[in-house]
Every structure is written in C-alpha cells, then in structure tokens.
Amino acid sequence: MKEVLYNYDNLTIDDIDETVIRTKGLIINDNDEITLGYCDGTYQFPGGHLEENEELSDCLLREIKEETGIEVKDAKLNPFQKITYYSKNYHNTGLNRKNEIYYYIVRTNTKFDISNSSLDEWEKARGFTVKTIPLKDYEKVLIDSIPDNPRNPVIVEEMLDVIKEYNKIKDR
C-alpha cells in the first residue's frame, strides 16, 4: 500500500490533538466508469468516518451504502493507498488534526440508487447526488470543477493523485 503524507504546517505527531480515520472507495464498473459523490460543488469518492469498534472495510461498505445505495457483497477489500494530512487549527477549531484516509478499489456493476441511500442532514441540505463518469473523462471533470468550491484545489489534487496510483496498479 502506498502511503502519502501532506504536512504543510510542519507539525509533529506530538502536535496532534485528535486523529480522524476515513475510508473512501473508487467504485469502478466493467465499462471503466467511476461513481462519485457530488455535494456542495465538490466531487468526492464515496466514503466517510470510521465509527468506534468498526473495521476499515466495514466502514467502507457502510458508507458506500449510505451515500450511493449500492450494497457491495463478497468483495475482497484491501486498501491500495493511504493519505495522511496533518492540519494545524483544523477548520478553526483550535485543534491540530491528523486525518488518515484509506482508499479501496471497489469493482461492481451495480448502479447507484439514491433512493436506497441514507444521507445525513448536511448532505441533504447541500444537494448531495451521485454521478457516474467515464474514467477517461475523470481528470477533465475534476479540473473543470475547481472554481465550484474554494476547497477544490486541494480535493482535486488528492483525487488525481489517487487515480494516478490506481492506474499504476489496476493491471497487476
């Protein structure tokens, strides 16, 4: 598994006040299309926060179901990339945060069913939807979305890095 660290504030582990762990899935079908969440002007890989006493793969499957309505069964899930962010004063909370994000490849031809999802209030209020796009168009779609949200330059950079790693390992 490839590991990447973003530490723009030059924090040390001793500077960290809290750690949050997330999982995200690259949901790819046999037509080389990827399913993405779109909310508040930002594309995201489906996924979310690890709950107490939850395994990483269980978190991923739960979050995919909650956000896309897709129930993944009998998948062999192993993360292929981990990105860690050290963030000073995370979202002006006064806390320094370590975010660990584990990325998985999820192969399925099951189409998203937003009516079978269970979005939270924040997602509903910001118009969360799901889109499936051809992988060949992925980079252009993301780059074109950069002006839609001030957070997009960082999010798009991360997503492009993850897809670059996926492309390196997909044919192994």
N, C-alpha and C positions, 0 to 999 in steps of 0.2 A: 504494500500500500504506500503510495506516495504521500508525503507529509509536507505541508507548506505552512510557514509562519508569517503573518503580517503583524509587524510591531512598529508602527510609525512613531509611537511615543517613547520608544526605547525603555519600556517597562521591564522589570524583572519579575520572576514568579513571586517574590516577596512583596511586590507592589500590588498584587491582585487581591481584591476583596471578595469576589464571587466568580464562580465558574458556571457557565450555562452550556449544556450539550444539546446538539440538534442532529437530526438526520435529514437527508434530502435524497430524493430518487430521480434518476434520469429514466423516465418511463418512455421506452422506445418500442415501436411495433415493427413488424416484418417489412413494412413499406418504408423503413428508415424515416419515420416521423417521430417527433418528440412531443410529449404532452407537458404543458407548462401551466402554472397558475399565473393569473394576471390580476393585479389588485393595486389600486391607488397609483396607477401609471407605471407600475413596475412588474416585470416578469420575474418569476421565481420557479425553481424546481419545487415540486410538491414535497412537503416535509414539515417538521416542526420540533418542538421541545420534548426532550426525554422526561418522562414522568418518574417519580420515585419508584424504585424497585422494578423498573422496566428495562428489558433488554433492548439494545440498539435496533435489532431487526424488527422487534415487536413495535417499537416506536414508529419505525418507517412504515410498516404495514397499516398501523392505526391512522397515521397522518395522511397517507395516500387515500385511504377510505374516506376520512373526514373531508378532505379537500376536493377529491375527484369523483367519489362514489365508486371507484374501482376497488374490487376485492381481489387481492393477489393471493393465490393459493399455491402451495407446493413450489415456492421459489427458493433457489439456493442463493442466499444473500450474504455477500461479503463486501465490506467497503473497499473501494479501489482508491479512494483519496480522502485525506483528512486535511481540512484547512483550519488553522487556529488563528484567531485575532486577539491581540492584547489591546484593549481600548481604555484610555485614560478618561475619567469622568464620563462614563458611558451615558449617552443621551442626557447629559446634565444632571445625573443622579448623585454625583459626588463619589460614585464608586468606580473603581477600576475593575474591568471585567475581562475575563478570559472566555471567549466563545470558541467552542470546538464543534466543527461541522463535519459529519461523516457522510460521504457520498457513495451511493449504490447505483448499480445498473439494474433496472427492472424491465425485463422483456415480457411484454404482454400485448396481445391484440385486442384486449377488452377495451372498449371505448368508454370515455368518461361519461358519467351520468350525474350531473349536478343535482338532480332531484333526489339522488340517493346519498348525497353528501350531508355533512352536519357542520356547517360553517359556524364560526363564533361570531359574536356581535360586531367586533371590529371588522372582520372580513365582509360581513353583510353590508355594513354601513359604507364601505369603500368600494362596493361593486365587484367583489371577487368573482372571477369567472375562470374558465379553463379553456385553453386553446391548444390545438394540435397543429404543428407546423412541420414541413419537411426539414430534415437535418441540413440539407444543402442551403436552405434559406435562413438558418438559425442565426448566423453571425450578422447578417444584414438586418434582420428583425430586431435583434438586441441593440445594435448600434443606432438604428433609427429611433429606438425608444429612449435614448439618453436624455433628450430635452424634456421628457414627460414627468420627471421627478428628480429633485436635486440629489437624491441618493443613488441614482442610476449609474453614474460613472464608476463607483466602487462595486456595485452589484454586477454590472455588465462585465467589468474586468474579471471578477471572480468566476462568473458563469462561463466566459470564454476560456479561462484557464482550465476549468473542469472539463469542458468539451474537448479541449486540446488533449488532455490526459486520456479521456475516453477514446478518442481517435487513435491514440498510440497503442492502446491495449485491446481494442474491440476485435481484432482479427487474430489474437493469440489463441 
